[in-house]
Amino acid sequence: MVRSLKFNVTAFFFILTASSVRADVLFEGYSKVMSGGVHIGYAINRYEFDPKKKHFISTSFLKTGELGGSITESLSALATEDLKPISYQYTTLVGATTKTIDAKFEKGKIVATVRDGAKVEKIAKDLPKGTFLSTFLSYVMLKSKDGLKVDTKYDYQAIAEEDAAAYKGLAFIKNEEDFNGMKSLKVLNEFKNSKFVSSISDHGEVFSTKSPAQSISTELVAQPATATGNFQIPTSLLKKLYGDVPTGQINQVSKQAQAAKAAEVGTNPQPSLIPGKQTGVPAGQGLQLKAQPVSEPKAEEHK
């Protein structure tokens, strides 16, 4: 899944804290997850910057129904101002099996504890220079010397948070294209021996992702209900992870929908934003540019 799509539920969330409550929200959105044209779940992504500590924060949550393998997944990641990894906590629940990864980075090395069911593994290994957390790929591309522009290649080495391991990757911006009336860039990405196609804004917001080989796709939507559909919304868990329940309105897709609605009624748009939070989207925002396999589709009742 996108842990990138990439979540007994209260048990594993105790390791996640709302450490970013006072940070500026840079991007926040809900994405619809599809498999073979069937709606199988949703993903929530929030990117923040803590101006006091000068840390970037990425928080994501994924929920799929039976057709998507009944996966519940979360990620809370922290990086420095120049996007060097600091730490992350990853949790996934598939059926009755829970896997957690608690990782920290120091002196060019990853030190992690992986708990997979009853199995516990300690990891400590050196990382190639320049390795970053894959959830911050858009930021790294934006902060590179070339930025985001057509016909540009980005060779990189990133941590796949679900594995606590580093892999080589290549992102190539092929051309400009239209996404629901908005200018976007088509990005071809190869990571972990898989190929993905993404549509992103020139500010790094990821509008959509597709994995042709796996028939998996995501699409950023204007309203949370469009993404969540009839799938379970674990409100208490979202509050533990994010500090609140994300409104999903701090992104270009939502702003365009708000402006269009306001134009219809002849009034100024009044976005439903989080009070006191920043509403702009600087370099590197968005859903990470990769996806992971999901099992074949069934329906899950709204709970």
N, C-alpha and C positions, 0 to 999 in steps of 0.2 A: 504494500500500500504506500501512499505518500506518507511517509512518516510524517514523513514526507508525504504521501497522502497521509501517513501512518497514524484499541486503547483498552473473587468476590470483590466488587468494584471499590468499596470504601477501604478495603485492606491495603491496596497498593498506593492510594493517593496520599497517605500520610507522609511520604517522602517528598511531596511537592509542596512548595510554599508560595504564597503570593508576594514574592520578594520585589516585584516590580510595581507595587501599588502607587508609588510616588513618581514613577517614571513617566516620560511623555510618550503617549501612544502615537506611533508613526504610521502604522497600517493595521487595520483590523478588518477581517472579512470572513464570510461563510462561503464555502465552495460545495457544489453538488458533485457527488462521486457517481460515475456511471460505469457500467460494464456491459459491453455489447449493446449499448443503447438503453439499458435498464437502470433505473435509479436504485443504487444499492447502499447509499449512505451519504455522509457529509463530513466535511473537515472545517475546523475553525483555526485561523491563524492570526496571531497578533505579534507585531514587532514594536519594540520600545527602545528608548534611549534614556538612560539615567544620567542627567547632566552633572550631578554631584559626584558620582563615582566614575563617570565617563565609561559606562558599560552599555553594550548593546544586549538586548534580551529578546529571545525568540521563544514563544509559547505556542504549542499546537496541540490539537485534539482531533482524533478521528473516531468515527463510529459507523460501523456497517451492520446491516441486517443479515439474516440467514443467507441471502443470495451472495453476500460479500464475505462470507466466512465468519460472521458474528464477531468481528474484531473491535476491540476498544483499545485505543492507543493514545499516549500523550508524550510530549517532549517539553522540557524546560531547559533552555540553553543560555549560557552567558559567555560573552566575548569582550575583549578590550575595545577601546576606541579605534584601534587599527586592526580589529577583527582577529586578534590572536585568541585561541580558545582558552577559557578559564575553567569551565565545568559544565556538566549537563546531567540531567536525570531523565531516563527514558523508561517507560513502562508499557507493556502490551499484555492484553488479556485475550486469549483465543480459546474459546470454550471454557474449560476449567483450569487451563494452564496459564500461569502468570510468569512473565519474564521482566526483570528490572535490571537496569544498568545505572550505576552511580559512578561517574567519571570525573577526574580532575586532571589538570595539565600543569606540569612544572618542569622547568629546565629542558624543554624540548621533548618531554616524555609524557605519555598517557598512563595514568594509574587508575584502574577501574575495578569495581567489584560487580560481577555478573551473577545474578541469581535466576536460574531457569528451573522452575519447579523446585525440587529438593536439591538440585545441584548448585554448588557455589564455586565460582572460578575467580581467581585473582589475576588481573592483567597488569603488566608493567613493561612497556616497551618504548624505544626511541621512535620519533616521528621525523619524516623528511622535513627539511626547513620549508616554511611557508604553508604547512598543512593547516587547514581551517575546518570548522564544523560545516557540514554540507548545508545545513539549514540557512547559512548566511551567504550562499553562493551569489545571490543577486547583489548583495552589498559588495562583495569582493569584485565582481565584474564592474560595478559602477565606480568603485574607487581605484580601479586599474588606470594606467596611463592612457588607455584608449577609451575608457568609458563604454557606454552602450552605443554602438554604431554598426551599420550594415557592413558585411564582409570582414568581420573581425573574429579571430579565433582566440579562445582562452584555454590554455593548457593548465590544469590544476591538479592538486592532490588534496583530497578532503576526507574527513572522518564520516563514515556511514554510521550514524548514531545507533542504529539498531544492531550493529555488529561490534561497535567499539574498535573498529579497524579502519585503516586508511586505504583508499583506492585512488588510482589515477582517473582523471576525467578530462573531457574535451567539450567545450561549448562553442558553437559557431552561430553567429547572427547572420542568417541567410538573406533576408529581405524585409521590407516594410509590408504590412498588410492591414486590412481593416478588421476590427473586432467590434461588432455591433455599433458601427458608426464612430468608433474611436481609433485613432492611429495606434498601431502596435508593431512590434518587431517579432519576427519568426525566429525562434532559437532551436537549433538542433543540439541535443545534449547526449553524450555517451558517458555512462557511469556504472560501475559494477557490471560490466559486460552487457548492459542493456541500453537501448536507444529510446529517447523521448523527444517529443516536439512540444514546445511551449510558445504561447503568445504572450508577450509582456509589453508594458508601456515603456516609454523612454526614461521613466523614473524608476523602473524596476518592479512595478506591480505585476504580478503574474495573473493574467486573465484566465488562462486555460493551460492544461497539460494533457498530452496524449501519449500513450504507449501502444503503438500500432500492433506490435507482436502479441501483447497481452490483452488488447481491446479494452484497456482501462483509460478513463479520462476524468478530468476535473474541470469545473467551470465556476469562476467567481460570480456570485449573484448579488443582486441589489438588496434583497430581503432575506433574513435568516430562514423564514418559513419555506422559501423556495428550495433551500438546501436540505433542511431537516425533514420536510415532508411528514410522513407518518412514523418516522423513526424515533426511538427513545431519546429524550433530552434529559440527561442526568444533572439537573440544576445544582444540587448540592455539591457534586463533584466539580462542576465548572467553576463554582465560587471558590472552592479550595485551590483550584489550579490557577485561575485568573484573578481572584480577589473579588470578582463580580461575574455576572453573566454577560458576555460580550454582546454588543448591539449589532456588530458587523457593518457599521455605516461609514467607517473611516477608510474609504477607498474610492477610486475613480468611478467604478461601476455604480456604486450607490449614489455618488454625487451627481452623476449624469441622470439617473432615474429621478432624483429629487428635483433637479432643475427642470426636467421635462414635465413633471407633475405640476410644478409651480407655474410653468408657462401656460399649462392648460387652464388653470384657474386664475391666471393673471396676478399672482402674488409672488413674493420673494421666497425662495426655498428656505425651509427651516429644518436642516438636517438634525436627526436624532443622534447627537454626539455625546460622548462622555464629558460632563462638565469639567472644565479646567484642564482638559487634555489638548495637546497639539493636534491639529487636523491635517497638516501637510504631510506629504510623503517624499522624504529625501532619498538619497542614493541607497540602493540595495533593498528596497522593500519587496515583500510578496511571498507567496507560496513557493517553496523550493522547487527547482526545475527538475524534478525526477518523480518517478512513481514506482510502485512495487506491485507484484501480482496480487490479485484477489481471486477467490474461488468463484465458481460459476453461480449465477443468480438464482433466490427464493424470496418470499415476501416476509417482512417482519411487521407485526402489529404495533401500532403506536401505544406506548406505555405512559 
